[in-house]
Amino acid sequence: MSKKRVVIIGSGVGGSGVGALLAHSGNYEVSLYERNKLIGGRFASYEKDGYKIDVGCHLIANGDKGTLGEILNRVGRPDWVKWQYALKPAPVINFKGKRVRLPKEMSGLGLPDEEIEKIKEFYFRVLSMPESEYEEWEKRSVYSLMQEYSKNETVRAVFGLLSSIYFVITDQETPVSEYALCSKQMVTTRGNGYPLGGTGSVPEAYVKSIREDGGQVFLNAPIERIAVENGEAKGVILKDGKKIEADIVISNAGNKPTVDFLAGRKHYRPEVLARLDKYEYSQCGSTLKIALDEPISDERMVMFIGRDDLDAVEEERRQGIIPEVLTDVMCPVISNLDPKSCPEGRQLIFAGGGQNPIPKNADDKWFKKLEESMFNAVKVIFPGIEKHIIWKTFTSSREIDHMFGEGGNIIGISQKIGQIGPDRPFMVDPCVRNLYHCSADSGMHGIGGELAADAALRLFEILESK
Ligand SMILES: Cc1cc2nc3c(=O)[nH]c(=O)nc-3n(C[C@H](O)[C@H](O)[C@H](O)COP(=O)(O)OP(=O)(O)OC[C@H]3O[C@@H](n4cnc5c(N)ncnc54)[C@H](O)[C@@H]3O)c2cc1C
């Protein structure tokens, strides 16, 4: 039987992941087109002065034990990416300048004993929730469940931070079911970690695997549009007008850009467009990467809570106000996870945080202020850091938007209430035959990159069952 010709648009985790699975099966002739020169979309990494920099700011929920590792297992190349776990020493919360190791040092949060007991009860409730109950918890928020246990602002700030780190949305938007599922998975696998060589090493391994199995990958190769004829995807059109014919087209570009710009809205029924238009993205984020002349920290991951008045924080964000010191900042000390990420004797620290929505009139001055606000948080976390800086580089949501579109959001279409389970965006296109969507948008479960890898695994199963 002849192989089916598959064209994939985009080398993000979803695109390169499904490409690796399809090429390895031997049933498909895979060609992948990536518009950027870097492989991996939001997961890409690059070099600067001997330091390995990720475009994003990453820690991976379940490392080799999650969906990202599962793809490499399925193609028989599990050791093409090596992981460093981040649980020893355990991640630390920096609460208003004070370091607190959870759960051991919970008293460091300054809470009365009865509140600490409530936190434990809440967490136990979340972790012991049977999967059969998840469906009924899809419409309830983490905030509302937490309120049954504690109305304390600090307690809320701790669990709000986790919502913002996992799903990059607020605790009022986070469904209990998704929070429970992801929390339980992390506690079970204990695989929280970082891929050696940077996050880009994961999609790079997938691309290597595609090539090893006879597929082709083209970089700097933007797809202009999908060739749709009589309601069927027949291939793609490159920038120079050349048509690449295909039996199957898979878009990793995201559901909305694929429909709006690549396939074209005229092919879609009004109710499908209405549903698509309603989806909301996760928050936008910015990252600061800091190269230091010597190690100043032996930690692997610090999560910074600068404030616990979350309602006020959210209101300021809505108004586009940037605080003096940004709160909810995640700081992986990359060189303690991957010593080869920087020259010997140096240190590399990342910081990342959300700011949403980005005001329509945000200009250079606004983004400069955001950078300073994030750096002020880093100075609270690592006092004296400014004396050791060789250089620092800031990637704002503007740059992320420029590279990957979708307003520069962090995850993709978010896992907020009303957008999970049966309400996730479609993977099998409902209007254009032979067109499929494979990105974090169409993933079902998981955090960030693992949501995109989940999409790759699910789409592979769908195509193989046809
Ligand atoms: C700042 C930041 C921090 C993050 N932190 C974490 C974290 O700590 N942990 C975690 O797990 N995840 C994190 N994420 C999220 C994670 O990176 C994303 O959810 C995931 O990588 C998305 O993968 P994807 O498959 O949806 O594709 P994307 O990364 O969106 O890639 C899509 C690809 O398609 C390409 N493309 C689009 N249109 C075309 C076209 N017309 N022609 C050719 N190519 C095209 C794009 O160039 C891009 O390479 C973070 C993201 C960011 C930005």
The ligand as a Gaussian input file, in Angstrom:
#p B3LYP/6-31G(d) Opt

LIG

0 1
 C        7.045000      32.634000      27.887000
 C        6.520000      31.222000      27.865000
 C        6.686000      30.399000      28.968000
 C        6.201000      29.086000      28.953000
 N        6.432000      28.271000      30.046000
 C        6.090000      26.953000      29.977000
 C        6.476000      26.027000      31.006000
 O        7.118000      26.394000      31.987000
 N        6.137000      24.713000      30.864000
 C        5.440000      24.262000      29.769000
 O        5.184000      23.055000      29.667000
 N        5.038000      25.120000      28.800000
 C        5.350000      26.441000      28.876000
 N        4.987000      27.304000      27.871000
 C        3.943000      26.863000      26.915000
 C        4.440000      25.998000      25.806000
 O        5.657000      26.514000      25.315000
 C        3.371000      25.955000      24.695000
 O        2.101000      25.625000      25.218000
 C        3.692000      24.897000      23.639000
 O        5.058000      24.946000      23.299000
 C        2.819000      25.153000      22.413000
 O        3.115000      24.205000      21.412000
 P        2.259000      24.106000      20.086000
 O        2.429000      22.752000      19.518000
 O        0.886000      24.590000      20.361000
 O        2.946000      25.044000      19.024000
 P        3.575000      26.514000      19.009000
 O        4.661000      26.605000      19.980000
 O        2.495000      27.519000      19.030000
 O        4.233000      26.467000      17.560000
 C        3.518000      26.632000      16.370000
 C        4.523000      26.665000      15.242000
 O        3.842000      26.816000      14.000000
 C        4.621000      27.695000      13.197000
 N        3.762000      28.284000      12.176000
 C        2.651000      29.045000      12.383000
 N        2.126000      29.428000      11.193000
 C        2.905000      28.908000      10.218000
 C        2.893000      28.974000       8.800000
 N        1.955000      29.659000       8.136000
 N        3.857000      28.308000       8.110000
 C        4.820000      27.593000       8.768000
 N        4.893000      27.528000      10.126000
 C        3.954000      28.174000      10.844000
 C        5.147000      28.728000      14.196000
 O        6.263000      29.437000      13.674000
 C        5.511000      27.841000      15.369000
 O        6.828000      27.363000      15.293000
 C        5.495000      28.613000      27.827000
 C        5.354000      29.438000      26.703000
 C        5.856000      30.720000      26.710000
 C        5.681000      31.588000      25.486000

